[in-house]
Amino acid sequence: MVAPVAVTKAPAVPLLSVLGEAATVARAVGRGDLVARLGAAVERVRDPRRRIVIAGQVGQGKSRFVNALLNVDICAVGDDATTVVPAVLAHGAEADAHLVLADPHGGGPEARVAVPVDETGAVDARTPLAEGRRVTRLEIQLPNPLLADGIVLVDTPGVGGHGNAGVSTVLGMVPAADAVLIISDASTELTEPELSFLRQVRELCPTVALVLTKIDLYPHWRRVLDADRAHLDRAGLDVPIIPVSSLLRTHAMRTQDPRLGAESGFGTLYQFLREQVVARDMAATRAAVARDIHAAAEHLALTLGSELVALRDPEQAAAAIGELTGAKAAAEDLHRRTATWQQTLADGITDLAGDVDHDLRDRLRGITRTGEEWIDGHDPGRHWDAIAEWLAETVDSALGDNLLWTHKRAVQLAERVGEHFAHVGAVDLPDVRAGLDDGDSRAGSGTLADLEPDIGFTSKVLVGLRGSYGGVLMVGLASTFAGLAMLNPISLGAGVIVGGKAFRDDKQARLARRRAEAKNAVRRFVDDVAFQAGKESKDRLHRIHRALRDHYAGVAERSLRSLEDSLRAAQEAATMETARRAERCAELERQLRVVAELRRYADAVPGAAGTVAG
């Protein structure tokens, strides 16, 4: 049988020990800010959870795949769209489920409503349990071996198609994910919307895999696999493809058949999770924590080293105090001139807000123009379902591209603000992806209004008869002067001609009305999307603004604090009594040895090269 993913916790033990030593030294010199930062790093190491988002088009077998992965029937399975609310599955001592409801007034805390676990499959956005409030997600806890190893699965609603979840809704969950599994069945090769969605996900999350499901149902799945690889190569997407069979996996677990377990393909999937998710995340965590340790060691070395120099050589102490005083004055000047980098940040956010809004409106206006041009050349009444599906997919893709463009511009803004701190060395850039996390997006979840149906066959016949009546009457009266009857071949022919023209004119008028109605419906849909997307975009930029402001404010505060402590320590050392100098020197040397060891440890961690200050 295929073994579940094991999260190796052994490397965390020395890392926690090193963090404890660093916190002890920081606490000894009174650096509470560094203690808090190192404490946050400790929490990061102790939390082994890896968030994996399961996404894909409607009807690809996502829910059955999640059930097979966990070896438990928890997600509803069906031929139609069964997952309509995002479901977050995590480990718990007992099975438990809650609906998370948004605050109706906005900005307030979320509400939680208990749901029986055996009824989670019937939960939708209109469940009576919500009492009219908007459902943001369904949280489920299960005593499951895979989840106990730290894996958190997020089963998202299917994207694509009229009335289903928008791509932007799912993309809002991707930035906070450690990995994303895109589900596509083996019935046919990747479509253009799927490739576009894959490209967008890949830009927001570095760890992505395409899971080819239902290989047990389609004997030609290997040809589909080769075609998918070719599509990915042409698109320049370096994404592995993992063929699996959920039914074979479920049957193998039920019968404890190792051969079926290997044939299901889940062994390759678990290997991907071990090597590309768990191991990579552990390495990234160690590198990030090593950077925190190195930065703390730099701040501590400045304070301890300045005091030690002043104690050992009083003559050098005066020079050191002079240098520190100058550095402190420069830092204080920077601190007073925080308006400089804050102004850059504020101006950048303002420009970014305007550019993002313009980019979004430009994309949506282009979609509206394309839709109206198509409507002008066709009868929308015959193709309204196709128009609705095209519009939903195109708008979703536009919202996703706008989100990616926001991410790219936010990174450039963070680099531009970081240039103001060149005097303290290279500064660690904040992760702006957290500001993009908006899994509760409703921008693309609207529906296109239905067109009024065309008149029936009987009504069309009556229109023709009403038009022919005038022709028969007019020509029949004129022909009576020639001694002919009211109804004669000439009057009947005139009735047919006039009735046919009336029918054609009415048909053209009805087509023009349908086109106008269709255009108005498209405009209203796009306008609703622009209204909601504009609000979410502003909220997203506010989060990014706060993240950048807090990050760089912390860098400025820590730099000034280190210089102030170094100057104070050097000044106190210069006036210290001779009897205490030797004792204090020994203590400082011991602490500096610890700091040096911390720095060497941080430099030795793979991926921590180019350690930054801050």
C-alpha positions in Angstrom: 0.0 0.0 0.0 1.0 3.6 -0.4 2.2 5.2 2.8 0.9 8.7 3.6 3.1 11.7 3.6 5.4 11.9 6.7 6.4 15.3 8.0 9.9 15.0 9.4 10.2 17.0 12.5 13.8 16.2 13.5 15.5 19.2 11.8 13.3 21.5 13.8 14.9 20.5 17.1 18.3 22.2 16.6 16.7 25.1 14.9 14.4 25.7 17.9 17.5 25.4 20.2 19.4 28.0 18.2 16.3 30.3 18.2 16.2 29.9 22.0 19.8 30.8 22.4 19.3 33.9 20.2 16.3 34.9 22.2 18.2 34.5 25.5 21.0 36.8 24.3 18.5 39.4 23.0 16.6 39.3 26.3 19.8 39.7 28.3 20.6 43.0 26.4 17.0 44.2 26.7 16.0 43.8 23.0 12.4 43.0 23.4 11.8 43.8 19.7 14.2 41.1 18.6 12.8 38.6 21.2 9.3 39.2 19.6 10.7 38.6 16.1 12.5 35.4 17.1 9.3 34.3 18.9 7.4 34.6 15.7 10.1 32.5 14.0 9.7 29.8 16.7 6.0 29.7 16.0 6.7 29.3 12.3 9.0 26.3 13.0 6.6 24.7 15.4 3.7 24.8 13.0 4.1 21.9 10.6 0.9 22.6 8.6 1.1 22.8 4.8 -1.9 24.2 3.0 -2.7 22.4 -0.3 -5.4 23.9 -2.5 -7.3 21.5 -4.8 -8.7 23.3 -7.9 -10.0 22.6 -11.4 -12.9 22.9 -13.8 -16.3 21.5 -13.0 -16.9 17.8 -13.3 -13.2 16.8 -13.2 -13.5 14.6 -10.1 -12.0 16.9 -7.4 -14.3 15.7 -4.6 -13.7 12.0 -5.3 -10.0 12.7 -5.5 -10.0 14.4 -2.0 -12.0 11.4 -0.6 -9.5 9.0 -2.1 -6.5 11.0 -0.9 -7.9 11.0 2.7 -9.5 7.5 2.4 -12.7 8.8 3.9 -16.1 9.8 2.3 -16.4 13.4 3.4 -16.9 15.4 0.1 -20.1 15.0 -1.9 -19.6 13.3 -5.2 -21.9 13.6 -8.2 -22.2 14.3 -12.0 -23.1 18.0 -11.4 -21.3 20.7 -9.5 -21.2 19.3 -5.9 -18.7 21.6 -4.2 -20.2 25.0 -4.1 -18.6 26.3 -0.9 -14.8 26.1 -0.2 -14.1 23.3 2.3 -11.0 23.4 4.5 -10.1 20.0 5.9 -7.6 19.8 8.8 -6.7 17.4 11.6 -8.7 17.2 14.7 -9.0 14.7 17.6 -12.8 14.3 16.8 -14.8 14.8 13.6 -16.1 18.3 13.7 -17.5 20.8 11.1 -18.4 24.5 11.2 -19.8 27.0 8.7 -17.9 30.3 8.6 -20.2 33.2 7.9 -19.1 36.7 6.9 -20.2 39.7 9.0 -23.3 41.2 7.3 -22.1 44.7 7.9 -18.5 44.1 6.7 -15.3 44.5 8.6 -16.6 42.6 11.7 -15.5 39.2 13.0 -16.7 36.1 11.3 -19.4 33.9 12.8 -19.2 30.1 13.2 -22.1 27.7 13.1 -21.8 24.0 13.9 -22.8 21.6 11.2 -23.2 17.8 11.6 -20.3 16.1 9.8 -22.6 13.7 8.0 -24.5 16.7 6.5 -21.6 18.7 5.2 -22.2 17.3 1.6 -25.5 19.1 1.5 -24.2 22.5 2.6 -24.5 25.2 -0.1 -24.4 29.0 -0.2 -28.2 29.2 0.6 -28.2 26.8 3.5 -30.8 27.7 6.2 -28.0 27.4 8.8 -26.5 30.6 7.5 -29.7 32.6 8.4 -29.3 34.8 5.3 -25.6 35.6 5.9 -23.0 34.9 3.3 -21.1 31.6 3.7 -17.3 32.1 3.2 -16.1 28.5 3.8 -16.8 25.2 5.5 -14.2 24.1 8.0 -13.9 20.3 8.7 -11.7 18.6 11.3 -11.1 14.9 11.0 -8.9 12.3 12.9 -7.0 11.4 9.7 -3.4 10.2 9.4 -2.6 12.4 6.4 -4.1 15.5 8.0 -2.3 14.6 11.3 1.0 14.9 9.4 0.3 18.6 8.9 -1.5 18.6 5.6 -4.4 21.0 5.3 -6.6 20.4 2.2 -8.7 23.1 0.6 -11.4 21.7 -1.7 -12.5 24.6 -3.9 -15.6 25.0 -6.0 -15.2 24.1 -9.7 -14.3 27.0 -12.0 -15.7 27.6 -15.5 -19.2 27.5 -16.8 -22.1 29.8 -16.3 -23.2 30.2 -12.7 -20.1 28.4 -11.2 -17.3 29.8 -9.0 -15.1 32.4 -10.7 -11.4 31.9 -11.4 -10.7 35.0 -9.3 -12.4 33.4 -6.3 -10.1 30.4 -6.4 -7.0 32.5 -7.3 -7.6 34.5 -4.1 -6.9 31.3 -2.1 -3.7 30.5 -4.0 -1.2 33.0 -2.5 -1.6 31.5 1.0 -1.1 28.0 -0.3 2.1 25.9 -0.1 1.0 23.9 -3.1 -1.8 23.7 -5.6 -3.1 20.6 -7.3 -5.0 21.3 -10.6 -7.4 18.5 -11.4 -8.2 17.6 -15.0 -9.7 14.3 -16.1 -8.4 12.0 -18.8 -11.5 12.3 -21.1 -9.9 15.0 -23.2 -6.7 17.1 -23.4 -6.3 20.4 -21.7 -8.5 23.2 -22.9 -7.5 26.9 -23.4 -9.3 28.0 -20.2 -7.5 25.3 -18.2 -4.1 26.4 -19.6 -4.9 30.0 -18.8 -5.9 29.0 -15.3 -2.7 27.0 -14.8 -0.6 29.9 -16.0 -2.3 32.2 -13.5 -1.9 29.7 -10.6 1.8 29.1 -11.5 2.6 32.8 -11.2 1.1 33.0 -7.7 2.4 29.7 -6.3 5.7 28.1 -7.2 4.6 24.5 -6.3 1.9 23.3 -8.8 1.1 19.9 -10.2 -1.5 18.8 -12.8 -3.4 15.7 -11.6 -4.8 13.7 -14.4 -7.8 11.8 -12.9 -10.2 9.1 -14.1 -7.5 7.1 -15.9 -9.4 3.9 -15.1 -12.4 5.1 -17.2 -10.5 6.1 -20.4 -8.1 3.6 -22.1 -6.6 6.4 -24.2 -5.4 8.3 -21.1 -1.8 8.0 -22.1 -2.4 9.8 -25.4 -4.2 12.6 -23.4 -1.2 12.7 -21.1 1.2 13.2 -24.0 -1.0 15.8 -25.5 -1.2 17.7 -22.1 2.6 17.6 -21.8 2.9 19.1 -25.3 0.4 21.8 -24.4 2.4 22.7 -21.2 5.7 22.7 -23.1 4.3 25.1 -25.7 2.9 27.3 -23.0 6.3 27.3 -21.2 4.8 25.9 -18.0 7.1 23.7 -16.0 4.4 21.7 -14.2 4.5 18.0 -13.5 1.6 15.7 -14.5 0.5 13.0 -12.2 -2.0 10.4 -13.6 -4.2 8.9 -10.8 -7.4 6.8 -10.4 -9.4 7.7 -7.4 -11.6 4.6 -7.8 -8.6 2.3 -7.9 -7.2 4.0 -4.8 -10.4 3.6 -2.9 -10.8 0.0 -3.9 -7.1 -0.7 -3.0 -7.6 0.8 0.4 -10.7 -1.3 1.0 -9.2 -4.6 -0.1 -5.6 -3.8 1.1 -4.3 -4.7 -2.4 -0.7 -3.3 -2.9 -0.9 -3.9 -6.7 -4.0 -1.8 -7.1 -2.5 0.8 -4.8 0.5 1.2 -7.0 -1.6 1.1 -10.2 -3.8 4.0 -8.8 -0.8 6.4 -9.2 -1.2 7.8 -5.7 2.4 6.7 -4.8 3.7 9.2 -7.3 1.4 11.8 -5.8 2.7 11.1 -2.3 6.2 11.3 -3.5 5.5 14.8 -5.0 4.0 15.9 -1.7 7.0 14.6 0.2 9.7 16.1 -2.0 8.1 19.2 -3.5 5.8 20.3 -0.7 7.0 19.1 2.7 10.7 19.0 2.0 10.7 22.3 0.1 8.6 24.0 2.7 10.9 22.8 5.4 13.9 24.1 3.5 12.2 27.5 2.9 11.3 27.7 6.6 14.8 27.0 7.7 16.2 29.6 5.2 13.7 32.3 6.4 14.4 31.6 10.1 18.2 31.6 9.4 17.8 35.1 7.9 15.9 36.2 11.0 18.7 34.7 13.2 21.4 36.4 11.1 19.6 39.8 11.3 19.2 39.4 15.1 22.9 38.5 15.4 23.9 41.6 13.5 21.9 43.8 15.8 23.2 42.1 18.9 26.9 42.1 17.7 26.7 45.9 17.1 25.4 46.5 20.7 27.8 44.0 22.4 30.8 44.8 20.3 30.6 48.6 20.9 30.4 48.1 24.7 33.3 45.6 24.6 35.5 48.0 22.7 34.8 50.8 25.1 35.7 48.5 28.1 38.9 47.2 26.7 40.4 50.4 25.4 39.2 53.7 26.8 41.1 55.6 24.1 39.3 53.7 21.3 36.0 54.2 23.2 36.0 57.9 22.5 36.4 57.3 18.8 33.8 54.5 18.8 31.4 56.8 20.7 32.0 59.5 18.1 31.3 57.1 15.2 28.2 55.8 16.9 27.0 59.3 17.7 27.3 60.2 14.0 25.5 57.0 13.0 22.8 57.6 15.5 22.4 61.2 14.2 22.0 59.8 10.7 19.5 57.2 11.9 17.6 59.8 13.8 17.6 62.0 10.7 16.2 59.0 8.7 13.7 58.4 11.5 12.6 62.0 11.3 12.5 61.8 7.6 10.3 58.7 7.6 8.0 60.8 5.4 10.5 60.1 2.6 10.0 56.4 2.3 6.4 56.7 3.5 5.7 59.3 0.8 7.2 56.9 -1.7 5.0 54.2 -0.4 1.9 56.3 -0.3 2.5 57.7 -3.8 3.2 54.2 -5.1 0.0 52.8 -3.7 -2.0 55.7 -5.1 -0.5 55.2 -8.6 -0.9 51.5 -8.3 -4.6 51.9 -7.3 -5.2 54.1 -10.4 -3.3 51.7 -12.7 -5.0 48.6 -11.4 -8.4 50.2 -11.7 -7.6 51.4 -15.2 -6.3 48.0 -16.2 -9.4 46.2 -14.9 -11.8 48.6 -16.6 -9.8 48.4 -19.9 -10.0 44.6 -19.8 -13.7 44.6 -19.0 -14.5 47.3 -21.7 -12.7 45.1 -24.2 -14.8 42.1 -23.2 -17.9 44.2 -23.6 -17.0 45.4 -27.0 -16.2 41.9 -28.2 -19.5 40.6 -26.9 -21.5 43.4 -28.5 -19.7 42.9 -31.9 -20.6 39.2 -31.7 -24.2 39.9 -30.8 -24.5 42.3 -33.7 -23.6 39.5 -36.1 -25.7 36.7 -34.5 -29.1 36.0 -33.0 -28.4 36.1 -29.2 -31.6 34.2 -28.5 -30.2 31.0 -30.2 -26.8 31.2 -28.5 -27.5 32.8 -25.2 -26.1 29.9 -23.1 -22.9 30.0 -25.1 -22.6 33.7 -24.7 -23.1 33.4 -20.9 -20.4 30.7 -20.6 -18.0 32.7 -22.8 -18.6 35.8 -20.8 -18.1 34.1 -17.4 -14.8 32.5 -18.5 -13.5 35.6 -20.2 -14.3 37.9 -17.2 -12.8 35.3 -14.8 -9.6 35.3 -16.9 -9.5 39.1 -16.9 -9.9 39.3 -13.2 -7.1 36.7 -12.7 -4.7 38.6 -15.0 -5.5 41.8 -13.1 -4.7 40.1 -9.8 -1.3 38.9 -11.2 -0.5 42.3 -12.5 -1.3 43.8 -9.1 1.1 41.3 -7.5 3.9 42.2 -10.0 3.5 45.9 -9.5 3.3 45.5 -5.7 6.7 43.6 -5.7 8.2 46.5 -7.7 6.8 49.0 -5.2 8.3 47.0 -2.3 11.7 47.1 -4.0 11.5 50.8 -4.7 10.6 51.6 -1.0 13.5 49.3 0.1 16.0 51.5 -1.7 15.5 54.1 1.0 17.1 51.7 3.5 20.3 51.2 1.5 22.3 52.6 4.5 21.5 49.5 6.6 22.5 47.0 3.9 20.2 44.8 1.8 16.7 44.7 3.3 14.5 41.6 3.3 11.5 42.3 1.0 8.1 41.5 2.5 5.9 38.8 1.0 3.1 40.8 -0.7 1.3 37.6 -1.6 -0.4 37.6 1.8 -2.1 40.9 0.8 -3.6 39.2 -2.3 -5.3 36.5 -0.2 -9.0 37.1 -0.8 -10.6 33.7 -1.0 -14.1 35.3 -0.4 -14.1 37.1 -3.8 -17.5 37.6 -5.3 -16.4 39.7 -8.3 -17.0 36.9 -10.9 -19.8 35.1 -9.2 -22.7 37.1 -10.7 -25.2 35.6 -13.2 -26.2 36.9 -16.6 -29.9 37.9 -16.9 -32.0 35.7 -19.2 -33.3 37.0 -22.5 -37.0 37.2 -23.1 -37.9 34.1 -25.3 -38.9 34.6 -28.9 -42.6 34.4 -29.8 -44.0 31.0 -30.7 -45.0 29.6 -34.1 -48.7 30.5 -33.6 -47.8 34.1 -32.9 -45.6 34.3 -36.0 -48.5 33.0 -38.1 -50.9 35.6 -36.6 -48.3 38.4 -37.5 -48.3 37.2 -41.1 -52.0 37.0 -41.3 -52.4 40.5 -39.8 -50.1 41.9 -42.4 -51.8 40.0 -45.3 -55.3 41.2 -44.2 -54.5 44.8 -45.2 -53.1 43.7 -48.6 -56.1 41.5 -49.5 -58.5 44.3 -48.4 -56.8 47.1 -50.3 -56.2 45.3 -53.6 -59.6 43.5 -53.3 -61.5 46.8 -53.1 -59.6 48.2 -56.0 -60.3 45.1 -58.1 -64.1 45.4 -57.6 -64.1 48.4 -59.9 -63.0 46.1 -62.6 -65.8 43.8 -61.9 -63.8 41.2 -60.0 -64.7 39.7 -56.6 -63.1 40.8 -53.4 -61.2 37.6 -53.1 -59.4 37.0 -56.4 -55.9 35.8 -57.4 -54.6 39.3 -57.5 -55.8 40.3 -54.0 -54.6 37.0 -52.6 -51.2 37.5 -54.2 -51.0 41.0 -52.8 -52.0 39.6 -49.3 -49.1 37.1 -49.5 -46.6 39.7 -50.5 -47.7 42.3 -47.9 -48.0 39.5 -45.2 -44.5 38.3 -46.0 -43.1 41.8 -45.7 -44.9 42.3 -42.4 -43.5 39.0 -41.1 -40.0 39.9 -42.2 -40.2 43.4 -40.7 -41.5 42.0 -37.4 -38.8 39.4 -37.4 -36.1 42.1 -37.9 -37.7 44.2 -35.2 -37.7 41.3 -32.7 -34.1 40.5 -33.6 -33.1 44.1 -33.0 -34.9 44.1 -29.6 -33.2 40.9 -28.6 -29.8 42.3 -29.6 -30.4 45.5 -27.6 -31.7 43.5 -24.6 -28.6 41.2 -24.9 -26.2 44.1 -25.0 -27.9 45.7 -22.0 -27.6 42.4 -20.1 -23.9 42.1 -20.9 -23.3 45.7 -19.9 -25.1 45.2 -16.6 -23.2 42.0 -15.9 -19.8 43.6 -16.6 -20.8 46.7 -14.6 -21.7 44.5 -11.6 -18.3 42.7 -11.9 -16.5 46.0 -12.2 -18.3 47.4 -9.1 -17.5 44.3 -6.9 -14.0 43.8 -8.3 -13.2 47.5 -7.8 -14.1 47.2 -4.1 -12.1 44.0 -3.6 -9.1 45.6 -5.5 -9.2 48.6 -3.1 -9.3 46.3 -0.1 -6.4 44.2 -1.5 -4.3 47.3 -2.0 -5.1 48.5 1.6 -3.7 45.2 2.9 -0.6 45.4 0.7 -0.1 49.0 1.9 -0.4 48.0 5.6 2.0 45.1 5.1 4.7 47.2 3.4 4.3 50.1 5.9 4.6 47.8 9.0 7.5 45.9 7.5 9.6 48.9 6.7 8.6 50.8 9.9 10.0 47.7 11.8 13.2 47.9 9.8 13.7 51.6 10.7 12.8 51.1 14.3 15.2 48.1 14.8 18.0 50.0 13.1 17.6 53.0 15.3 17.2 50.9 18.4 20.4 49.1 17.7 22.4 52.3 17.3 20.8 53.8 20.4 21.6 50.8 22.5 25.2 50.6 21.1 25.8 54.3 22.0 24.3 54.0 25.4 26.4 50.8 26.2 29.6 52.4 25.0 29.0 55.5 27.0 28.2 53.5 30.2 31.3 51.4 29.6 33.5 54.4 29.4 32.5 55.5 32.9 32.4 52.0 34.4 34.5 51.3 37.5 37.7 49.3 36.9 36.7 46.5 39.3 33.7 45.7 37.2 35.4 46.0 33.8 36.9 42.5 33.8 33.7 40.9 34.8 31.7 42.7 32.3 34.3 42.0 29.5 34.1 38.3 30.2 30.3 38.4 30.0 30.3 40.3 26.8 32.9 38.0 25.3 30.7 35.0 26.2 27.7 36.6 24.6 29.6 37.6 21.5 30.8 34.0 21.1 27.2 32.9 21.2 26.3 35.6 18.6 29.2 34.5 16.4 28.0 30.9 16.6 24.5 32.1 15.7 25.8 33.9 12.6 27.8 30.9 11.5 24.8 28.7 11.9 22.7 31.0 9.9 25.3 31.3 7.1 25.6 27.5 6.9 21.8 27.0 6.2 21.2 26.2 2.5 19.2 29.0 0.8 20.1 31.6 3.4 22.9 33.1 1.4 22.6 36.8 0.9 21.3 37.2 4.4 19.6 40.5 4.7 19.3 43.1 7.4 16.2 44.2 9.1 
